[in-house]
């Protein structure tokens, strides 16, 4: 059994998830829009283009997501999506792409006692991220 991250967005799910797939080398799976619902009772409040559900696959992991209507959307809190790029160059590329237009940067990229490069930030779509490249500080 593997956990699946499920993200909610405020009307920009397709844009955010497409960006994540492109930056992280993922594959977009099924995309269901409000307009795809079989009847009005099955739709969420909002327009036909709102995403009811979609997924991306990143290696062996799946991230799923949907849009939330204004009255349903809550700002993410209490977690971060953590990824570990395989090189410092890859770390810098991912941070530049995901951190562009960030809502906040809690820890800018820098060295820590456990990693050659580490950063925490909330991207332009409201998703909180934690990037960690251990490099030579990784456990053997």
Backbone as JSON Lines, residues from 0, in Angstrom:
{"i":0,"aa":"X","n":[0.84,-1.17,0.0],"ca":[0.0,0.0,0.0],"c":[0.89,1.24,0.0]}
{"i":1,"aa":"X","n":[0.65,2.15,-0.94],"ca":[1.43,3.38,-1.02],"c":[0.5,4.58,-0.87]}
{"i":2,"aa":"X","n":[0.94,5.59,-0.12],"ca":[0.11,6.79,0.0],"c":[0.08,7.56,-1.31]}
{"i":3,"aa":"X","n":[-1.01,8.26,-1.53],"ca":[-1.15,9.14,-2.69],"c":[-1.37,10.55,-2.17]}
{"i":4,"aa":"X","n":[-0.59,11.48,-2.67],"ca":[-0.78,12.88,-2.32],"c":[-1.97,13.39,-3.12]}
{"i":5,"aa":"X","n":[-2.91,14.06,-2.45],"ca":[-4.07,14.65,-3.14],"c":[-4.07,16.15,-2.85]}
{"i":6,"aa":"X","n":[-3.92,16.94,-3.9],"ca":[-3.84,18.39,-3.78],"c":[-5.14,19.04,-4.25]}
{"i":7,"aa":"X","n":[-5.47,20.16,-3.66],"ca":[-6.63,20.95,-4.08],"c":[-6.16,22.32,-4.53]}
{"i":8,"aa":"X","n":[-6.78,22.82,-5.57],"ca":[-6.43,24.11,-6.13],"c":[-7.67,24.99,-6.25]}
{"i":9,"aa":"X","n":[-7.43,26.26,-6.39],"ca":[-8.53,27.23,-6.48],"c":[-8.71,27.66,-7.93]}
{"i":10,"aa":"X","n":[-9.09,26.69,-8.78],"ca":[-9.4,27.0,-10.17],"c":[-8.25,26.88,-11.15]}
{"i":11,"aa":"X","n":[-7.04,26.5,-10.68],"ca":[-5.9,26.39,-11.58],"c":[-5.24,25.01,-11.5]}
{"i":12,"aa":"X","n":[-6.03,24.0,-11.22],"ca":[-5.52,22.64,-11.07],"c":[-4.79,22.15,-12.33]}
{"i":13,"aa":"X","n":[-5.44,22.27,-13.48],"ca":[-4.84,21.77,-14.72],"c":[-3.5,22.45,-14.99]}
{"i":14,"aa":"X","n":[-3.44,23.76,-14.82],"ca":[-2.2,24.51,-15.03],"c":[-1.11,24.04,-14.07]}
{"i":15,"aa":"X","n":[-1.46,23.93,-12.78],"ca":[-0.47,23.54,-11.77],"c":[0.03,22.12,-12.01]}
{"i":16,"aa":"X","n":[-0.87,21.19,-12.21],"ca":[-0.47,19.79,-12.36],"c":[0.31,19.57,-13.66]}
{"i":17,"aa":"X","n":[-0.05,20.29,-14.71],"ca":[0.71,20.2,-15.97],"c":[2.13,20.72,-15.74]}
{"i":18,"aa":"X","n":[2.24,21.82,-15.0],"ca":[3.56,22.37,-14.66],"c":[4.38,21.37,-13.86]}
{"i":19,"aa":"X","n":[3.79,20.75,-12.86],"ca":[4.5,19.77,-12.04],"c":[4.97,18.59,-12.9]}
{"i":20,"aa":"X","n":[4.1,18.1,-13.78],"ca":[4.48,16.98,-14.65],"c":[5.66,17.36,-15.54]}
{"i":21,"aa":"X","n":[5.63,18.56,-16.09],"ca":[6.72,19.0,-16.96],"c":[8.02,19.16,-16.19]}
{"i":22,"aa":"X","n":[7.97,19.81,-15.04],"ca":[9.18,20.08,-14.25],"c":[9.77,18.8,-13.66]}
{"i":23,"aa":"X","n":[8.9,17.91,-13.19],"ca":[9.37,16.73,-12.46],"c":[9.44,15.47,-13.32]}
{"i":24,"aa":"X","n":[9.17,15.61,-14.62],"ca":[9.27,14.47,-15.52],"c":[8.16,13.46,-15.34]}
{"i":25,"aa":"X","n":[6.98,13.94,-15.03],"ca":[5.84,13.06,-14.8],"c":[4.97,12.89,-16.03]}
{"i":26,"aa":"X","n":[3.99,12.02,-15.87],"ca":[3.03,11.73,-16.93],"c":[1.64,12.06,-16.44]}
{"i":27,"aa":"X","n":[0.9,12.82,-17.22],"ca":[-0.47,13.16,-16.86],"c":[-1.37,11.98,-17.18]}
{"i":28,"aa":"X","n":[-2.2,11.61,-16.2],"ca":[-3.17,10.52,-16.38],"c":[-4.51,11.09,-16.79]}
{"i":29,"aa":"X","n":[-5.54,10.45,-16.34],"ca":[-6.91,10.87,-16.67],"c":[-7.21,12.26,-16.1]}
{"i":30,"aa":"X","n":[-7.96,13.02,-16.87],"ca":[-8.41,14.35,-16.44],"c":[-9.92,14.4,-16.6]}
{"i":31,"aa":"X","n":[-10.63,14.62,-15.48],"ca":[-12.09,14.74,-15.51],"c":[-12.49,16.16,-15.17]}
{"i":32,"aa":"X","n":[-13.28,16.75,-16.05],"ca":[-13.74,18.13,-15.84],"c":[-15.19,18.13,-15.36]}
{"i":33,"aa":"X","n":[-15.59,19.23,-14.84],"ca":[-16.97,19.41,-14.41],"c":[-17.94,19.06,-15.53]}
{"i":34,"aa":"X","n":[-17.59,19.45,-16.76],"ca":[-18.45,19.19,-17.91],"c":[-18.61,17.7,-18.18]}
{"i":35,"aa":"X","n":[-17.7,16.86,-17.66],"ca":[-17.76,15.42,-17.88],"c":[-18.75,14.72,-16.95]}
{"i":36,"aa":"X","n":[-19.19,15.41,-15.91],"ca":[-20.13,14.8,-14.96],"c":[-21.43,14.42,-15.68]}
{"i":37,"aa":"X","n":[-22.03,13.3,-15.3],"ca":[-23.22,12.82,-16.01],"c":[-24.47,13.68,-15.84]}
{"i":38,"aa":"X","n":[-24.52,14.45,-14.75],"ca":[-25.71,15.29,-14.52],"c":[-25.33,16.45,-13.61]}
{"i":39,"aa":"X","n":[-26.22,17.41,-13.49],"ca":[-25.96,18.63,-12.72],"c":[-25.67,18.33,-11.24]}
{"i":40,"aa":"X","n":[-26.31,17.31,-10.69],"ca":[-26.1,16.96,-9.28],"c":[-24.69,16.44,-9.02]}
{"i":41,"aa":"X","n":[-24.04,15.93,-10.05],"ca":[-22.69,15.38,-9.9],"c":[-21.6,16.43,-10.09]}
{"i":42,"aa":"X","n":[-21.98,17.64,-10.46],"ca":[-21.01,18.71,-10.68],"c":[-20.74,19.48,-9.4]}
{"i":43,"aa":"X","n":[-19.55,20.05,-9.32],"ca":[-19.25,20.96,-8.21],"c":[-19.63,22.36,-8.64]}
{"i":44,"aa":"X","n":[-19.84,23.25,-7.7],"ca":[-20.11,24.63,-8.08],"c":[-18.95,25.2,-8.88]}
{"i":45,"aa":"X","n":[-19.25,25.89,-9.96],"ca":[-18.2,26.47,-10.8],"c":[-18.44,26.12,-12.26]}
{"i":46,"aa":"X","n":[-17.52,26.52,-13.09],"ca":[-17.68,26.34,-14.52],"c":[-17.35,24.94,-15.01]}
{"i":47,"aa":"X","n":[-17.64,24.71,-16.29],"ca":[-17.43,23.42,-16.93],"c":[-15.96,23.01,-16.96]}
{"i":48,"aa":"X","n":[-15.02,23.97,-16.96],"ca":[-13.6,23.64,-17.06],"c":[-12.95,23.29,-15.73]}
{"i":49,"aa":"X","n":[-13.68,23.43,-14.62],"ca":[-13.1,23.06,-13.33],"c":[-12.74,21.58,-13.34]}
{"i":50,"aa":"X","n":[-11.62,21.24,-12.74],"ca":[-11.15,19.86,-12.71],"c":[-11.77,19.14,-11.51]}
{"i":51,"aa":"X","n":[-12.51,18.06,-11.81],"ca":[-13.07,17.22,-10.75],"c":[-12.0,16.3,-10.18]}
{"i":52,"aa":"X","n":[-11.13,15.79,-11.06],"ca":[-10.08,14.89,-10.64],"c":[-9.06,14.72,-11.78]}
{"i":53,"aa":"X","n":[-7.81,14.69,-11.42],"ca":[-6.76,14.36,-12.38],"c":[-5.59,13.77,-11.63]}
{"i":54,"aa":"X","n":[-4.68,13.15,-12.36],"ca":[-3.52,12.56,-11.71],"c":[-2.28,12.74,-12.58]}
{"i":55,"aa":"X","n":[-1.14,12.72,-11.9],"ca":[0.14,12.62,-12.59],"c":[0.93,11.51,-11.91]}
{"i":56,"aa":"X","n":[1.74,10.83,-12.68],"ca":[2.61,9.79,-12.16],"c":[4.04,10.29,-12.23]}
{"i":57,"aa":"X","n":[4.74,10.19,-11.12],"ca":[6.14,10.59,-11.01],"c":[6.91,9.36,-10.54]}
{"i":58,"aa":"X","n":[7.57,8.68,-11.46],"ca":[8.23,7.42,-11.09],"c":[7.17,6.45,-10.62]}
{"i":59,"aa":"X","n":[7.31,5.95,-9.39],"ca":[6.32,5.04,-8.83],"c":[5.27,5.73,-7.98]}
{"i":60,"aa":"X","n":[5.3,7.05,-7.92],"ca":[4.36,7.8,-7.08],"c":[3.26,8.44,-7.92]}
{"i":61,"aa":"X","n":[2.12,8.61,-7.3],"ca":[0.99,9.28,-7.94],"c":[0.61,10.5,-7.12]}
{"i":62,"aa":"X","n":[0.36,11.6,-7.82],"ca":[-0.22,12.79,-7.2],"c":[-1.55,13.02,-7.89]}
{"i":63,"aa":"X","n":[-2.59,13.16,-7.09],"ca":[-3.92,13.44,-7.63],"c":[-4.33,14.83,-7.18]}
{"i":64,"aa":"X","n":[-5.3,15.41,-7.9],"ca":[-5.69,16.77,-7.56],"c":[-7.04,17.11,-8.16]}
{"i":65,"aa":"X","n":[-7.61,18.2,-7.65],"ca":[-8.83,18.76,-8.22],"c":[-8.93,20.23,-7.85]}
{"i":66,"aa":"X","n":[-9.83,20.91,-8.53],"ca":[-10.16,22.28,-8.17],"c":[-11.17,22.23,-7.04]}
{"i":67,"aa":"X","n":[-11.16,23.25,-6.23],"ca":[-12.18,23.41,-5.2],"c":[-12.92,24.71,-5.46]}
{"i":68,"aa":"X","n":[-14.21,24.68,-5.26],"ca":[-14.97,25.91,-5.42],"c":[-14.55,26.89,-4.32]}
{"i":69,"aa":"X","n":[-14.9,28.14,-4.49],"ca":[-14.5,29.16,-3.52],"c":[-14.9,28.8,-2.09]}
{"i":70,"aa":"X","n":[-16.08,28.22,-1.92],"ca":[-16.53,27.89,-0.57],"c":[-15.93,26.59,-0.04]}
{"i":71,"aa":"X","n":[-15.3,25.79,-0.91],"ca":[-14.7,24.53,-0.49],"c":[-13.18,24.61,-0.34]}
{"i":72,"aa":"X","n":[-12.54,25.54,-1.04],"ca":[-11.08,25.59,-1.05],"c":[-10.53,26.04,0.3]}
{"i":73,"aa":"X","n":[-9.5,25.35,0.77],"ca":[-8.77,25.74,1.96],"c":[-7.29,25.76,1.62]}
{"i":74,"aa":"X","n":[-6.58,26.76,2.09],"ca":[-5.14,26.87,1.87],"c":[-4.45,25.67,2.52]}
{"i":75,"aa":"X","n":[-3.54,25.0,1.79],"ca":[-2.84,23.85,2.36],"c":[-2.03,24.26,3.59]}
{"i":76,"aa":"X","n":[-2.03,23.39,4.59],"ca":[-1.22,23.65,5.78],"c":[-0.9,22.34,6.48]}
{"i":77,"aa":"X","n":[0.18,22.35,7.22],"ca":[0.55,21.2,8.02],"c":[1.29,20.11,7.28]}
{"i":78,"aa":"X","n":[1.72,20.36,6.04],"ca":[2.49,19.38,5.29],"c":[3.3,20.09,4.21]}
{"i":79,"aa":"X","n":[4.25,19.37,3.64],"ca":[4.99,19.83,2.47],"c":[5.19,18.63,1.56]}
{"i":80,"aa":"X","n":[5.16,18.85,0.26],"ca":[5.49,17.8,-0.69],"c":[7.02,17.78,-0.78]}
{"i":81,"aa":"X","n":[7.62,16.67,-0.38],"ca":[9.08,16.57,-0.32],"c":[9.61,15.77,-1.49]}
{"i":82,"aa":"X","n":[10.62,16.32,-2.16],"ca":[11.29,15.6,-3.23],"c":[12.8,15.75,-3.04]}
{"i":83,"aa":"X","n":[13.52,14.76,-3.55],"ca":[14.97,14.72,-3.41],"c":[15.63,14.6,-4.79]}
{"i":84,"aa":"X","n":[15.97,15.73,-5.4],"ca":[16.68,15.68,-6.68],"c":[17.98,14.9,-6.55]}
{"i":85,"aa":"X","n":[18.41,14.28,-7.64],"ca":[19.58,13.39,-7.63],"c":[20.92,14.11,-7.73]}
{"i":86,"aa":"X","n":[20.91,15.41,-8.06],"ca":[22.16,16.17,-8.17],"c":[21.89,17.61,-7.78]}
{"i":87,"aa":"X","n":[22.96,18.34,-7.52],"ca":[22.81,19.76,-7.2],"c":[22.28,20.52,-8.41]}
{"i":88,"aa":"X","n":[22.74,20.14,-9.59],"ca":[22.26,20.79,-10.81],"c":[20.75,20.57,-10.96]}
{"i":89,"aa":"X","n":[20.3,19.35,-10.7],"ca":[18.87,19.04,-10.78],"c":[18.09,19.79,-9.7]}
{"i":90,"aa":"X","n":[18.66,19.88,-8.5],"ca":[18.05,20.65,-7.42],"c":[17.82,22.09,-7.87]}
{"i":91,"aa":"X","n":[18.87,22.7,-8.41],"ca":[18.78,24.1,-8.83],"c":[17.74,24.3,-9.94]}
{"i":92,"aa":"X","n":[17.67,23.35,-10.87],"ca":[16.69,23.42,-11.96],"c":[15.27,23.33,-11.42]}
{"i":93,"aa":"X","n":[15.04,22.37,-10.52],"ca":[13.7,22.18,-9.96],"c":[13.31,23.38,-9.11]}
{"i":94,"aa":"X","n":[14.22,23.88,-8.28],"ca":[13.89,25.04,-7.46],"c":[13.55,26.25,-8.34]}
{"i":95,"aa":"X","n":[14.33,26.47,-9.37],"ca":[14.08,27.61,-10.25],"c":[12.69,27.49,-10.89]}
{"i":96,"aa":"X","n":[12.33,26.29,-11.34],"ca":[11.05,26.09,-12.03],"c":[9.87,26.13,-11.07]}
{"i":97,"aa":"X","n":[9.98,25.47,-9.92],"ca":[8.86,25.46,-8.97],"c":[8.82,26.72,-8.12]}
{"i":98,"aa":"X","n":[9.98,27.3,-7.85],"ca":[10.04,28.49,-7.0],"c":[9.75,29.79,-7.71]}
{"i":99,"aa":"X","n":[9.7,29.76,-9.04],"ca":[9.41,30.98,-9.8],"c":[8.02,31.5,-9.43]}
{"i":100,"aa":"X","n":[7.95,32.71,-8.94],"ca":[6.68,33.31,-8.54],"c":[6.14,32.77,-7.23]}
{"i":101,"aa":"X","n":[7.02,32.18,-6.41],"ca":[6.61,31.57,-5.14],"c":[5.82,32.55,-4.28]}
{"i":102,"aa":"X","n":[4.81,32.03,-3.61],"ca":[4.05,32.83,-2.65],"c":[4.88,33.16,-1.42]}
{"i":103,"aa":"X","n":[5.76,32.21,-1.05],"ca":[6.66,32.43,0.08],"c":[7.85,31.48,-0.02]}
{"i":104,"aa":"X","n":[8.96,31.91,0.58],"ca":[10.15,31.07,0.67],"c":[10.53,31.04,2.15]}
{"i":105,"aa":"X","n":[10.23,29.91,2.78],"ca":[10.52,29.77,4.21],"c":[12.02,29.55,4.44]}
{"i":106,"aa":"X","n":[12.65,28.77,3.59],"ca":[14.1,28.56,3.66],"c":[14.64,28.59,2.24]}
{"i":107,"aa":"X","n":[15.4,29.63,1.87],"ca":[15.97,29.66,0.52],"c":[17.0,28.54,0.36]}
{"i":108,"aa":"X","n":[17.33,28.17,-0.88],"ca":[18.31,27.11,-1.08],"c":[19.62,27.42,-0.35]}
{"i":109,"aa":"X","n":[20.08,26.41,0.37],"ca":[21.33,26.56,1.09],"c":[21.78,25.24,1.68]}
{"i":110,"aa":"X","n":[22.97,25.26,2.23],"ca":[23.54,24.06,2.85],"c":[23.03,23.95,4.28]}
{"i":111,"aa":"X","n":[22.81,22.72,4.72],"ca":[22.45,22.43,6.1],"c":[23.4,21.37,6.62]}
{"i":112,"aa":"X","n":[23.26,21.0,7.88],"ca":[24.14,19.96,8.41],"c":[23.8,18.58,7.84]}
{"i":113,"aa":"X","n":[22.6,18.41,7.26],"ca":[22.21,17.11,6.7],"c":[22.2,17.07,5.17]}
{"i":114,"aa":"X","n":[22.3,18.22,4.52],"ca":[22.18,18.24,3.07],"c":[23.08,19.31,2.45]}
{"i":115,"aa":"X","n":[23.58,19.0,1.27],"ca":[24.34,20.0,0.53],"c":[23.44,21.13,0.05]}
{"i":116,"aa":"X","n":[22.17,20.81,-0.18],"ca":[21.22,21.82,-0.67],"c":[19.84,21.47,-0.13]}
{"i":117,"aa":"X","n":[19.16,22.47,0.45],"ca":[17.84,22.28,1.02],"c":[17.05,23.57,0.85]}
{"i":118,"aa":"X","n":[15.75,23.44,0.62],"ca":[14.88,24.62,0.51],"c":[13.45,24.25,0.89]}
{"i":119,"aa":"X","n":[12.72,25.22,1.44],"ca":[11.29,25.08,1.71],"c":[10.6,26.34,1.18]}
{"i":120,"aa":"X","n":[9.51,26.13,0.44],"ca":[8.8,27.26,-0.16],"c":[7.38,26.83,-0.53]}
{"i":121,"aa":"X","n":[6.55,27.82,-0.77],"ca":[5.19,27.59,-1.27],"c":[5.13,28.19,-2.65]}
{"i":122,"aa":"X","n":[4.82,27.36,-3.64],"ca":[4.88,27.81,-5.03],"c":[3.73,28.75,-5.39]}
{"i":123,"aa":"X","n":[3.73,29.2,-6.62],"ca":[2.72,30.16,-7.1],"c":[1.3,29.62,-7.03]}
{"i":124,"aa":"X","n":[1.14,28.28,-6.99],"ca":[-0.18,27.67,-6.95],"c":[-0.65,27.36,-5.53]}
{"i":125,"aa":"X","n":[0.21,27.63,-4.55],"ca":[-0.14,27.39,-3.15],"c":[0.32,26.06,-2.6]}
{"i":126,"aa":"X","n":[1.07,25.28,-3.38],"ca":[1.56,23.98,-2.9],"c":[2.86,24.18,-2.13]}
{"i":127,"aa":"X","n":[2.91,23.67,-0.89],"ca":[4.14,23.78,-0.1],"c":[5.13,22.66,-0.46]}
{"i":128,"aa":"X","n":[6.38,23.04,-0.73],"ca":[7.41,22.11,-1.18],"c":[8.59,22.11,-0.22]}
{"i":129,"aa":"X","n":[9.28,20.97,-0.2],"ca":[10.55,20.84,0.51],"c":[11.47,20.07,-0.44]}
{"i":130,"aa":"X","n":[12.58,20.7,-0.84],"ca":[13.56,20.08,-1.71],"c":[14.79,19.73,-0.88]}
{"i":131,"aa":"X","n":[15.34,18.54,-1.09],"ca":[16.48,18.09,-0.32],"c":[17.46,17.32,-1.2]}
{"i":132,"aa":"X","n":[18.67,17.85,-1.34],"ca":[19.74,17.13,-2.03],"c":[20.82,16.85,-0.99]}
{"i":133,"aa":"X","n":[20.94,15.6,-0.56],"ca":[21.91,15.25,0.47],"c":[23.35,15.38,-0.01]}
{"i":134,"aa":"X","n":[23.61,14.97,-1.26],"ca":[24.97,15.02,-1.78],"c":[25.9,14.17,-0.96]}
{"i":135,"aa":"X","n":[27.05,14.7,-0.62],"ca":[28.06,13.98,0.17],"c":[27.67,13.84,1.64]}
{"i":136,"aa":"X","n":[26.6,14.48,2.07],"ca":[26.18,14.4,3.47],"c":[25.2,13.25,3.7]}
{"i":137,"aa":"X","n":[24.85,12.54,2.64],"ca":[23.91,11.42,2.77],"c":[24.5,10.27,3.55]}
{"i":138,"aa":"X","n":[23.62,9.49,4.15],"ca":[24.08,8.33,4.91],"c":[24.53,7.23,3.95]}
{"i":139,"aa":"X","n":[25.51,6.5,4.35],"ca":[26.07,5.44,3.51],"c":[25.28,4.16,3.63]}
